Amino acid sequence: MRLQLDRIRVLAVDLMGTLANTADKTFAVRGSQYLAENGYDISPDRFRALYRKRYLEYSMGNFASDPEFYSVLSADLWSGRPQPWLEALTDIRIQCSPPFDDAQSFLEQASQTHKLILSTNHVREWARRTLVNNHWQHYFQALVVSSECHFRKPSRQFFRELLNVSGVTCATEILVIGDSLVNDVYGATGLGLQAVLIDRNDEGGERKFPGTVPFVQSLDELAERVLGKQFVGR
C-alpha cells in the first residue's frame, strides 16, 4: 500500500487503542471489584466475557440507553430486578481508558491543517464523554460511531458513512488512522480510503502484519510524516 499524503484532506481517527488506552484488562479487575463491593462475586475473566458480549451489542446500536444496557447485563449476572448502581461501571470503564501521552499534541497539530472525524466502534455517548473528559471535542468536526450508524468496522457500510460525512468527493482524500489491521486498515482500503496502522509495540519483535502496510509507532511520528508530507515505509 502506498500513501498519497499530498491528497489527504480528512483524518479519520480511531478512539480506543489509538487516542486512548483500551480498557479491557484493567476494567475487568476494577469491574469485578466493584461488583464484589456490592455483594456479587464474579471473576475478572467471567465479568469481562459477559460485559464484552453485551457491549458489542450496544456498540451496534442494539440498546437505546445505558439503563436498558445495564438491565440486560443485570439479568446476565443474576435473576432479579435491574440494579441501577451497575451504571457506575460506565464511569469506571472510562477511567480505565486514559489518553496516550501523544494524543493531545497530535490532535492540536492535525486539526490546524486537516478536518478531523472520530471513527470508532463504540457507544456514541461514551465516546462523546471520553472526548469531553480529555478536552478533545473541539478538535473533531464530525463523529462516526458504530452505535449510531449500526455498523461496526470493518463493515463497508461503516466506511460509506464515513465517506458520506467527510465532505470530500474522492475516497483517497481520507486517511484512516487506527490500531487494528482488520478493522481500520483493511476495512478502509477495501472501500478505497487510505489508511495507516498505529502499532505501539515497543518490544522490537517481528511485526504481525504484511510489510506493505504503512505503519507508525506513535501519533508523534504520524504527525511528523503527515504534516511533513512524507511517509517512510519499511
N, C-alpha and C positions, 0 to 999 in steps of 0.2 A: 504494500500500500504506500502510495506517495501522497504526501500532504501538499496542497496548494495553498500555502498560508497567505499569499497575496490576495486571494479571493475571499477570505473569511470576513464576514460582517457580523455574524452572530456566534456567541459562545453558549452552548447548551451544557450546563454544569450539573453533574450529579451531586447528591447531598451526602448520603451515608457512605463512608469509605473514601470519599473524595474531599469534601469540606469538613466533615465531622467523623469522628471515630464510630465504627459500628458497635452497637451496644451489647450484642448478644451474650457474651460470656459474663461480663460484669453484671449486666442486668439480670441474668439468670440467678446469680448468687444473691443480689440485693432483693430481687423479687421474691425469692424463696424465703429469705429472712423476714421480709415484710409480712408474708402470709403466716409465718410461724408466730410472729408477734401478735397476730390477730386470731390465733388458735387453730391454724391449719398447717399441718406439717406436710411438706412436699419437697422432694429432692430438687436441686437446681436443674438437673437434666430433664426430669419429668415436667417441671414448670416450663422450661424452655421449649420443649416439644409442643405442649398444649398451647402456650401463648403464641408461638410462631405459626401454628396451624390457623388459629383464628385471626392473627394479624395479617397473614397473606390474604385471607378472605376480605378483611377490612380494606386492605390496600387495593382491592379490586372494586371497591365501592359497594360491597355486599351488606354493609351495615350503615344505617343513616346517621348514627351519632355514637359518642362514647358510651352513654348509658345502655344503648342496645348492644354494643360490642361486649361490654362487661357483664351484661345479663346473661349472654350466651357463654362467656368464659366462666361465669359463676356456676352455670349448670354443668360445665365440664368438670369443675373442681369438686362439687358436691351437689347433692339433691336438696333443693330448698329454694327459698325466695332470693332474688338478686341482692347482692351486698354492695351498697353504694361506696363503701370505703375502698373497694377494688379500683375505683377510678384514679386513686392516687398513684397507681402503677404507671400511668402516663407520665407524671412528673418524674418518677424515678427513672424511667426509660430515657427521658430527655437529659436528665442529669448524668446518665451513664454514657452520653454521646458528646463529649467535649470537642470543641473545634481543634483541628490540626493547627500547629503553630504558623503555617504558611498561608492559611486560608484568608485571613483578613487582608494581608498585603496584596495577595493575588486579586481579590475582588476589587480593592481600591484601584489598582493599576489597570486591570482589564476593563472596568466599567468606564474608564475615560476614553477608550478607543473602540470598544465593541458593545453591541447590545447583548445583555446577559439574560438568559432564560434558565430558570431552575428546571431540571429534567430528572424526575425521580420516581422510583417505585416506593410510594409512601402514602400515608393518610394525609390529606391536604391540610387539615387543621394542625396536625402535629408538625408537618413541615413548616407551616407558617409560624408556629410558636418557636421552632428552632431558629428560624431566621430572625425573629424579633428578639429572642434571648441573646443572640450574638450580634445584634445591631447590623444585620445584613440585608434587611428587607428593602432598603432604598437602592441597593445595587441592581436588583432584578426588575426588569420591565414586564416580565410575564412568568407564570408558573405553569408547567405541565406536570401534573401529579396523577399517578395511576388511579387513585381512588375516585378522582373526578372524571377522567376520560374512560374509565372502566376497562382499560387495557394496561398490562404491565410490559415493560421492556423484557425481552427483545421483540415484542409484537410489532409488526409493520404498522398496525393501526395507531400504536403509541407514537411512532415516529412520523406518521402522517399528521397527527395532531400537532406535533412539534413544528413541522413544516408549515402547517396552516397558520399558527400564531406567530411565526417568526417574522413575517413581513417581507421575506425575500422570495424571489421568483425561481431561484436555482438552488437545488439541494446542496451543491458543493460550497455554497456561501455559509454553511453552518458547520461548525466544529463541535462535535460531541465529546465531552470530557468526562471520563468515569473510570472506576476501578474494576469493572467487570468486562472480561474479554467477550463473553457471550452477550450479555445484556446491553452493554454500551457500544463496543467496537463492532461486533458482527451485526448487532441489531441496526445500528446506524448505517453502516456501509451497505447493508442489504437493500436500503432504500436510496442509496446514492449520496448520503451525507458523509462528510469527513469525520474522522474520529481519532482520538489519541487515548492510550491507556495510561492511567496513573498506577504505577507499580511501586509501592512504598517498601518493597523488600530490600532491606539494607544489609542482608546477610551475605551478599555476593554469590549466592548459589546460582545454579543453572536456571534460566528462565523457563517457565512452563507455558510459553506461548511462541508462535512462529516468529522467526527472525524478520519477517516482512511487516510485522505490526509496529507502528510508530508508538513509542512509549517514552515517558519521563518518570523520574523517581520522586519528583516533588512538584508542587504548584509554583515554587520559585523558579525551578528550571523551565517549566512550561511558560511562565510569564516572560522570561528572558527570550525564549525562542519564538513565541507567537508575536510578541511586541517588537522583536527584532527581525521579524520576517524570515526566520531561518529554522530549519529543523535538521538535526544531525541524526541520521539513522544508525543502525548497528552495522 
